[in-house]
Amino acid sequence: MFQVINHGVPSELIKKVESESQRLFALPTHEKCKVLRSADRATGYGSARISPFFDKCMWHEGFTIMGSCVDDAKVLWPQYYQGFW
């Protein structure tokens, strides 16, 4: 474990990202699966791509964002997606 300091990212932005992440992962699994990352897609909900290299199940979930995630956020929160992006 390590901690990066003096990176220049405002603490308010970090708090907002943490808050939106908690909101995302608090959704029921069937809701998160609406934006499931498929084989032809680099972004969305699912397990990390490294997991096929391990023989044991990895108990984790993730949401990959590259560029804008507005489309995924609109699927998850049609009325309240603005906070996520």
N, CA, C and O atoms as a printed pandas DataFrame, in Angstrom:
     atom_number atom_name residue_name chain_id  residue_number  x_coord  y_coord  z_coord
0              1         N          MET        A               1    0.847   -1.165    0.000
1              2        CA          MET        A               1    0.000    0.000    0.000
2              3         C          MET        A               1    0.895    1.232    0.000
3              4         O          MET        A               1    1.959    1.248    0.619
4              5         N          PHE        A               2    0.447    2.249   -0.699
5              6        CA          PHE        A               2    1.187    3.498   -0.682
6              7         C          PHE        A               2    0.212    4.660   -0.818
7              8         O          PHE        A               2   -0.937    4.474   -1.221
8              9         N          GLN        A               3    0.667    5.833   -0.485
9             10        CA          GLN        A               3   -0.149    7.035   -0.560
10            11         C          GLN        A               3    0.612    8.078   -1.365
11            12         O          GLN        A               3    1.779    8.358   -1.094
12            13         N          VAL        A               4   -0.057    8.644   -2.352
13            14        CA          VAL        A               4    0.549    9.691   -3.160
14            15         C          VAL        A               4    0.123   11.033   -2.569
15            16         O          VAL        A               4   -1.060   11.264   -2.321
16            17         N          ILE        A               5    1.082   11.898   -2.350
17            18        CA          ILE        A               5    0.780   13.229   -1.822
18            19         C          ILE        A               5    1.307   14.286   -2.790
19            20         O          ILE        A               5    2.120   13.988   -3.666
20            21         N          ASN        A               6    0.841   15.508   -2.627
21            22        CA          ASN        A               6    1.255   16.633   -3.455
22            23         C          ASN        A               6    1.010   16.387   -4.945
23            24         O          ASN        A               6    1.816   16.784   -5.786
24            25         N          HIS        A               7   -0.103   15.733   -5.263
25            26        CA          HIS        A               7   -0.434   15.404   -6.653
26            27         C          HIS        A               7   -1.217   16.507   -7.349
27            28         O          HIS        A               7   -1.369   16.482   -8.570
28            29         N          GLY        A               8   -1.710   17.468   -6.591
29            30        CA          GLY        A               8   -2.404   18.597   -7.191
30            31         C          GLY        A               8   -3.891   18.395   -7.446
31            32         O          GLY        A               8   -4.561   19.320   -7.906
32            33         N          VAL        A               9   -4.424   17.214   -7.160
33            34        CA          VAL        A               9   -5.861   16.984   -7.340
34            35         C          VAL        A               9   -6.574   17.555   -6.117
35            36         O          VAL        A               9   -6.271   17.162   -4.990
36            37         N          PRO        A              10   -7.520   18.478   -6.322
37            38        CA          PRO        A              10   -8.201   19.104   -5.186
38            39         C          PRO        A              10   -8.934   18.068   -4.324
39            40         O          PRO        A              10   -9.535   17.130   -4.847
40            41         N          SER        A              11   -8.878   18.245   -3.018
41            42        CA          SER        A              11   -9.520   17.296   -2.106
42            43         C          SER        A              11  -11.032   17.237   -2.328
43            44         O          SER        A              11  -11.637   16.183   -2.129
44            45         N          GLU        A              12  -11.642   18.327   -2.729
45            46        CA          GLU        A              12  -13.088   18.328   -3.007
46            47         C          GLU        A              12  -13.417   17.406   -4.184
47            48         O          GLU        A              12  -14.438   16.718   -4.159
48            49         N          LEU        A              13  -12.575   17.386   -5.202
49            50        CA          LEU        A              13  -12.784   16.491   -6.336
50            51         C          LEU        A              13  -12.627   15.035   -5.902
51            52         O          LEU        A              13  -13.406   14.178   -6.320
52            53         N          ILE        A              14  -11.647   14.756   -5.084
53            54        CA          ILE        A              14  -11.441   13.397   -4.580
54            55         C          ILE        A              14  -12.669   12.955   -3.785
55            56         O          ILE        A              14  -13.133   11.826   -3.943
56            57         N          LYS        A              15  -13.194   13.828   -2.940
57            58        CA          LYS        A              15  -14.397   13.501   -2.152
58            59         C          LYS        A              15  -15.585   13.233   -3.060
59            60         O          LYS        A              15  -16.372   12.325   -2.796
60            61         N          LYS        A              16  -15.724   14.012   -4.127
61            62        CA          LYS        A              16  -16.832   13.819   -5.051
62            63         C          LYS        A              16  -16.707   12.465   -5.774
63            64         O          LYS        A              16  -17.697   11.751   -5.934
64            65         N          VAL        A              17  -15.502   12.126   -6.202
65            66        CA          VAL        A              17  -15.281   10.839   -6.865
66            67         C          VAL        A              17  -15.595    9.698   -5.906
67            68         O          VAL        A              17  -16.234    8.722   -6.298
68            69         N          GLU        A              18  -15.157    9.806   -4.658
69            70        CA          GLU        A              18  -15.453    8.767   -3.665
70            71         C          GLU        A              18  -16.954    8.646   -3.435
71            72         O          GLU        A              18  -17.477    7.536   -3.343
72            73         N          SER        A              19  -17.641    9.760   -3.344
73            74        CA          SER        A              19  -19.087    9.754   -3.127
74            75         C          SER        A              19  -19.834    9.098   -4.292
75            76         O          SER        A              19  -20.722    8.272   -4.084
76            77         N          GLU        A              20  -19.464    9.476   -5.514
77            78        CA          GLU        A              20  -20.119    8.896   -6.691
78            79         C          GLU        A              20  -19.784    7.417   -6.844
79            80         O          GLU        A              20  -20.617    6.635   -7.304
80            81         N          SER        A              21  -18.573    7.030   -6.463
81            82        CA          SER        A              21  -18.190    5.613   -6.499
82            83         C          SER        A              21  -19.034    4.809   -5.520
83            84         O          SER        A              21  -19.487    3.710   -5.840
84            85         N          GLN        A              22  -19.243    5.352   -4.339
85            86        CA          GLN        A              22  -20.095    4.679   -3.353
86            87         C          GLN        A              22  -21.521    4.563   -3.873
87            88         O          GLN        A              22  -22.172    3.537   -3.674
88            89         N          ARG        A              23  -22.009    5.599   -4.533
89            90        CA          ARG        A              23  -23.358    5.572   -5.089
90            91         C          ARG        A              23  -23.460    4.487   -6.163
91            92         O          ARG        A              23  -24.457    3.766   -6.224
92            93         N          LEU        A              24  -22.444    4.369   -7.001
93            94        CA          LEU        A              24  -22.437    3.359   -8.050
94            95         C          LEU        A              24  -22.440    1.951   -7.459
95            96         O          LEU        A              24  -23.288    1.133   -7.815
96            97         N          PHE        A              25  -21.505    1.666   -6.567
97            98        CA          PHE        A              25  -21.364    0.307   -6.060
98            99         C          PHE        A              25  -22.450   -0.074   -5.055
99           100         O          PHE        A              25  -22.568   -1.246   -4.700
100          101         N          ALA        A              26  -23.242    0.889   -4.593
101          102        CA          ALA        A              26  -24.370    0.588   -3.712
102          103         C          ALA        A              26  -25.589    0.101   -4.500
103          104         O          ALA        A              26  -26.537   -0.424   -3.916
104          105         N          LEU        A              27  -25.565    0.274   -5.820
105          106        CA          LEU        A              27  -26.681   -0.184   -6.640
106          107         C          LEU        A              27  -26.789   -1.705   -6.578
107          108         O          LEU        A              27  -25.785   -2.390   -6.385
108          109         N          PRO        A              28  -28.002   -2.236   -6.742
109          110        CA          PRO        A              28  -28.147   -3.693   -6.825
110          111         C          PRO        A              28  -27.401   -4.220   -8.058
111          112         O          PRO        A              28  -27.259   -3.512   -9.054
112          113         N          THR        A              29  -26.934   -5.453   -7.980
113          114        CA          THR        A              29  -26.147   -6.041   -9.066
114          115         C          THR        A              29  -26.882   -5.977  -10.396
115          116         O          THR        A              29  -26.269   -5.676  -11.421
116          117         N          HIS        A              30  -28.188   -6.256  -10.403
117          118        CA          HIS        A              30  -28.918   -6.238  -11.676
118          119         C          HIS        A              30  -28.922   -4.851  -12.320
119          120         O          HIS        A              30  -28.998   -4.740  -13.544
120          121         N          GLU        A              31  -28.841   -3.805  -11.517
121          122        CA          GLU        A              31  -28.773   -2.446  -12.060
122          123         C          GLU        A              31  -27.390   -2.186  -12.656
123          124         O          GLU        A              31  -27.278   -1.651  -13.758
124          125         N          LYS        A              32  -26.341   -2.564  -11.929
125          126        CA          LYS        A              32  -24.980   -2.354  -12.419
126          127         C          LYS        A              32  -24.739   -3.137  -13.714
127          128         O          LYS        A              32  -23.987   -2.697  -14.583
128          129         N          CYS        A              33  -25.378   -4.286  -13.831
129          130        CA          CYS        A              33  -25.197   -5.122  -15.026
130          131         C          CYS        A              33  -25.813   -4.504  -16.282
131          132         O          CYS        A              33  -25.584   -5.002  -17.384
132          133         N          LYS        A              34  -26.577   -3.446  -16.138
133          134        CA          LYS        A              34  -27.120   -2.738  -17.309
134          135         C          LYS        A              34  -25.988   -2.126  -18.137
135          136         O          LYS        A              34  -26.147   -1.894  -19.336
136          137         N          VAL        A              35  -24.856   -1.868  -17.502
137          138        CA          VAL        A              35  -23.693   -1.307  -18.199
138          139         C          VAL        A              35  -22.510   -2.265  -18.077
139          140         O          VAL        A              35  -21.370   -1.847  -17.873
140          141         N          LEU        A              36  -22.804   -3.552  -18.205
141          142        CA          LEU        A              36  -21.794   -4.598  -18.098
142          143         C          LEU        A              36  -20.767   -4.457  -19.208
143          144         O          LEU        A              36  -21.107   -4.231  -20.370
144          145         N          ARG        A              37  -19.514   -4.593  -18.830
145          146        CA          ARG        A              37  -18.418   -4.523  -19.803
146          147         C          ARG        A              37  -18.416   -5.834  -20.596
147          148         O          ARG        A              37  -18.318   -6.915  -20.015
148          149         N          SER        A              38  -18.524   -5.736  -21.896
149          150        CA          SER        A              38  -18.526   -6.921  -22.747
150          151         C          SER        A              38  -17.150   -7.098  -23.387
151          152         O          SER        A              38  -16.270   -6.253  -23.220
152          153         N          ALA        A              39  -16.969   -8.189  -24.113
153          154        CA          ALA        A              39  -15.671   -8.485  -24.734
154          155         C          ALA        A              39  -15.252   -7.421  -25.740
155          156         O          ALA        A              39  -14.059   -7.187  -25.929
156          157         N          ASP        A              40  -16.215   -6.775  -26.387
157          158        CA          ASP        A              40  -15.888   -5.767  -27.398
158          159         C          ASP        A              40  -15.911   -4.340  -26.840
159          160         O          ASP        A              40  -15.885   -3.372  -27.600
160          161         N          ARG        A              41  -15.960   -4.220  -25.539
161          162        CA          ARG        A              41  -16.074   -2.916  -24.905
162          163         C          ARG        A              41  -15.035   -2.774  -23.801
163          164         O          ARG        A              41  -14.862   -3.691  -22.998
164          165         N          ALA        A              42  -14.348   -1.656  -23.748
165          166        CA          ALA        A              42  -13.299   -1.457  -22.749
166          167         C          ALA        A              42  -13.834   -0.847  -21.453
167          168         O          ALA        A              42  -13.162   -0.907  -20.423
168          169         N          THR        A              43  -15.012   -0.271  -21.490
169          170        CA          THR        A              43  -15.535    0.425  -20.319
170          171         C          THR        A              43  -16.783   -0.267  -19.788
171          172         O          THR        A              43  -17.401   -1.090  -20.464
172          173         N          GLY        A              44  -17.132    0.090  -18.562
173          174        CA          GLY        A              44  -18.346   -0.431  -17.955
174          175         C          GLY        A              44  -18.077   -1.207  -16.676
175          176         O          GLY        A              44  -16.971   -1.183  -16.135
176          177         N          TYR        A              45  -19.102   -1.888  -16.208
177          178        CA          TYR        A              45  -19.077   -2.625  -14.946
178          179         C          TYR        A              45  -18.580   -4.050  -15.163
179          180         O          TYR        A              45  -18.853   -4.649  -16.203
180          181         N          GLY        A              46  -17.857   -4.593  -14.197
181          182        CA          GLY        A              46  -17.429   -5.985  -14.269
182          183         C          GLY        A              46  -16.192   -6.242  -13.446
183          184         O          GLY        A              46  -15.827   -5.445  -12.582
184          185         N          SER        A              47  -15.550   -7.359  -13.718
185          186        CA          SER        A              47  -14.310   -7.736  -13.048
186          187         C          SER        A              47  -13.126   -7.225  -13.853
187          188         O          SER        A              47  -13.215   -7.023  -15.064
188          189         N          ALA        A              48  -12.034   -7.024  -13.164
189          190        CA          ALA        A              48  -10.832   -6.556  -13.849
190          191         C          ALA        A              48  -10.369   -7.587  -14.872
191          192         O          ALA        A              48  -10.528   -8.786  -14.646
192          193         N          ARG        A              49   -9.810   -7.153  -15.975
193          194        CA          ARG        A              49   -9.369   -8.059  -17.031
194          195         C          ARG        A              49   -8.222   -8.970  -16.588
195          196         O          ARG        A              49   -7.971   -9.988  -17.232
196          197         N          ILE        A              50   -7.533   -8.633  -15.521
197          198        CA          ILE        A              50   -6.427   -9.458  -15.053
198          199         C          ILE        A              50   -6.932  -10.756  -14.425
199          200         O          ILE        A              50   -6.163  -11.712  -14.321
200          201         N          SER        A              51   -8.186  -10.825  -14.007
201          202        CA          SER        A              51   -8.698  -11.986  -13.280
202          203         C          SER        A              51   -8.574  -13.317  -14.023
203          204         O          SER        A              51   -8.433  -14.332  -13.342
204          205         N          PRO        A              52   -8.614  -13.408  -15.357
205          206        CA          PRO        A              52   -8.435  -14.704  -16.000
206          207         C          PRO        A              52   -7.058  -15.327  -15.761
207          208         O          PRO        A              52   -6.882  -16.522  -16.000
208          209         N          PHE        A              53   -6.092  -14.554  -15.301
209          210        CA          PHE        A              53   -4.747  -15.067  -15.061
210          211         C          PHE        A              53   -4.605  -15.756  -13.701
211          212         O          PHE        A              53   -3.549  -16.310  -13.398
212          213         N          PHE        A              54   -5.654  -15.727  -12.885
213          214        CA          PHE        A              54   -5.613  -16.345  -11.562
214          215         C          PHE        A              54   -6.577  -17.520  -11.522
215          216         O          PHE        A              54   -7.676  -17.446  -12.070
216          217         N          ASP        A              55   -6.156  -18.633  -10.856
217          218        CA          ASP        A              55   -7.045  -19.784  -10.808
218          219         C          ASP        A              55   -8.128  -19.654   -9.754
219          220         O          ASP        A              55   -9.105  -20.402   -9.802
220          221         N          LYS        A              56   -8.001  -18.749   -8.814
221          222        CA          LYS        A              56   -9.018  -18.570   -7.785
222          223         C          LYS        A              56   -9.926  -17.407   -8.160
223          224         O          LYS        A              56   -9.522  -16.474   -8.854
224          225         N          CYS        A              57  -11.162  -17.487   -7.683
225          226        CA          CYS        A              57  -12.103  -16.386   -7.929
226          227         C          CYS        A              57  -11.632  -15.134   -7.199
227          228         O          CYS        A              57  -11.198  -15.203   -6.050
228          229         N          MET        A              58  -11.719  -14.017   -7.859
229          230        CA          MET        A              58  -11.350  -12.757   -7.241
230          231         C          MET        A              58  -12.639  -12.076   -6.796
231          232         O          MET        A              58  -13.517  -11.806   -7.616
232          233         N          TRP        A              59  -12.751  -11.811   -5.554
233          234        CA          TRP        A              59  -13.966  -11.229   -4.993
234          235         C          TRP        A              59  -13.890   -9.709   -5.072
235          236         O          TRP        A              59  -13.590   -9.037   -4.085
236          237         N          HIS        A              60  -14.159   -9.195   -6.229
237          238        CA          HIS        A              60  -14.134   -7.752   -6.414
238          239         C          HIS        A              60  -15.023   -7.382   -7.593
239          240         O          HIS        A              60  -15.478   -8.237   -8.353
240          241         N          GLU        A              61  -15.249   -6.111   -7.716
241          242        CA          GLU        A              61  -15.977   -5.588   -8.859
242          243         C          GLU        A              61  -15.327   -4.267   -9.230
243          244         O          GLU        A              61  -14.618   -3.667   -8.422
244          245         N          GLY        A              62  -15.566   -3.822  -10.436
245          246        CA          GLY        A              62  -14.967   -2.578  -10.869
246          247         C          GLY        A              62  -15.817   -1.894  -11.927
247          248         O          GLY        A              62  -16.724   -2.492  -12.506
248          249         N          PHE        A              63  -15.509   -0.654  -12.158
249          250        CA          PHE        A              63  -16.173    0.124  -13.194
250          251         C          PHE        A              63  -15.082    0.883  -13.929
251          252         O          PHE        A              63  -14.465    1.789  -13.370
252          253         N          THR        A              64  -14.846    0.516  -15.174
253          254        CA          THR        A              64  -13.779    1.123  -15.955
254          255         C          THR        A              64  -14.308    2.329  -16.721
255          256         O          THR        A              64  -15.328    2.250  -17.406
256          257         N          ILE        A              65  -13.605    3.434  -16.593
257          258        CA          ILE        A              65  -13.965    4.674  -17.286
258          259         C          ILE        A              65  -12.778    5.082  -18.140
259          260         O          ILE        A              65  -11.654    5.188  -17.651
260          261         N          MET        A              66  -13.036    5.308  -19.404
261          262        CA          MET        A              66  -12.026    5.852  -20.314
262          263         C          MET        A              66  -12.723    6.953  -21.092
263          264         O          MET        A              66  -13.655    6.691  -21.853
264          265         N          GLY        A              67  -12.278    8.163  -20.902
265          266        CA          GLY        A              67  -12.974    9.277  -21.541
266          267         C          GLY        A              67  -14.254    9.581  -20.781
267          268         O          GLY        A              67  -14.261    9.591  -19.550
268          269         N          SER        A              68  -15.322    9.826  -21.498
269          270        CA          SER        A              68  -16.598   10.177  -20.884
270          271         C          SER        A              68  -17.415    8.936  -20.557
271          272         O          SER        A              68  -17.452    7.988  -21.342
272          273         N          CYS        A              69  -18.065    8.940  -19.408
273          274        CA          CYS        A              69  -18.930    7.828  -19.025
274          275         C          CYS        A              69  -20.385    8.286  -18.961
275          276         O          CYS        A              69  -21.209    7.660  -18.294
276          277         N          VAL        A              70  -20.699    9.381  -19.655
277          278        CA          VAL        A              70  -22.039    9.949  -19.603
278          279         C          VAL        A              70  -23.089    8.946  -20.064
279          280         O          VAL        A              70  -24.152    8.850  -19.451
280          281         N          ASP        A              71  -22.818    8.196  -21.128
281          282        CA          ASP        A              71  -23.804    7.245  -21.626
282          283         C          ASP        A              71  -24.121    6.176  -20.586
283          284         O          ASP        A              71  -25.289    5.851  -20.377
284          285         N          ASP        A              72  -23.107    5.625  -19.936
285          286        CA          ASP        A              72  -23.334    4.637  -18.889
286          287         C          ASP        A              72  -24.082    5.257  -17.713
287          288         O          ASP        A              72  -25.006    4.644  -17.178
288          289         N          ALA        A              73  -23.700    6.447  -17.313
289          290        CA          ALA        A              73  -24.362    7.113  -16.193
290          291         C          ALA        A              73  -25.835    7.364  -16.494
291          292         O          ALA        A              73  -26.673    7.252  -15.599
292          293         N          LYS        A              74  -26.165    7.703  -17.738
293          294        CA          LYS        A              74  -27.571    7.926  -18.112
294          295         C          LYS        A              74  -28.385    6.642  -18.015
295          296         O          LYS        A              74  -29.574    6.682  -17.697
296          297         N          VAL        A              75  -27.749    5.501  -18.290
297          298        CA          VAL        A              75  -28.449    4.213  -18.176
298          299         C          VAL        A              75  -28.732    3.908  -16.704
299          300         O          VAL        A              75  -29.822    3.447  -16.364
300          301         N          LEU        A              76  -27.753    4.165  -15.831
301          302        CA          LEU        A              76  -27.901    3.851  -14.420
302          303         C          LEU        A              76  -28.804    4.829  -13.682
303          304         O          LEU        A              76  -29.591    4.426  -12.827
304          305         N          TRP        A              77  -28.693    6.100  -14.006
305          306        CA          TRP        A              77  -29.468    7.138  -13.328
306          307         C          TRP        A              77  -30.083    8.078  -14.360
307          308         O          TRP        A              77  -29.576    9.184  -14.545
308          309         N          PRO        A              78  -31.150    7.680  -15.034
309          310        CA          PRO        A              78  -31.715    8.520  -16.103
310          311         C          PRO        A              78  -32.022    9.951  -15.658
311          312         O          PRO        A              78  -31.879   10.886  -16.445
312          313         N          GLN        A              79  -32.436   10.124  -14.418
313          314        CA          GLN        A              79  -32.797   11.455  -13.936
314          315         C          GLN        A              79  -31.651   12.169  -13.218
315          316         O          GLN        A              79  -31.630   13.398  -13.152
316          317         N          TYR        A              80  -30.697   11.400  -12.679
317          318        CA          TYR        A              80  -29.681   11.996  -11.805
318          319         C          TYR        A              80  -28.260   11.595  -12.190
319          320         O          TYR        A              80  -27.440   11.310  -11.318
320          321         N          TYR        A              81  -27.968   11.571  -13.462
321          322        CA          TYR        A              81  -26.651   11.125  -13.921
322          323         C          TYR        A              81  -25.592   12.224  -13.854
323          324         O          TYR        A              81  -24.399   11.921  -13.887
324          325         N          GLN        A              82  -25.998   13.492  -13.762
325          326        CA          GLN        A              82  -25.047   14.597  -13.852
326          327         C          GLN        A              82  -23.949   14.543  -12.793
327          328         O          GLN        A              82  -22.818   14.944  -13.070
328          329         N          GLY        A              83  -24.246   14.068  -11.611
329          330        CA          GLY        A              83  -23.243   14.015  -10.557
330          331         C          GLY        A              83  -22.142   13.033  -10.824
331          332         O          GLY        A              83  -21.038   13.181  -10.300
332          333         N          PHE        A              84  -22.421   12.017  -11.641
333          334        CA          PHE        A              84  -21.432   10.993  -11.895
334          335         C          PHE        A              84  -20.369   11.436  -12.886
335          336         O          PHE        A              84  -19.247   10.929  -12.850
336          337         N          TRP        A              85  -20.686   12.338  -13.740
337          338        CA          TRP        A              85  -19.698   12.762  -14.729
338          339         C          TRP        A              85  -19.164   14.094  -14.339
339          340         O          TRP        A              85  -18.312   14.646  -15.035
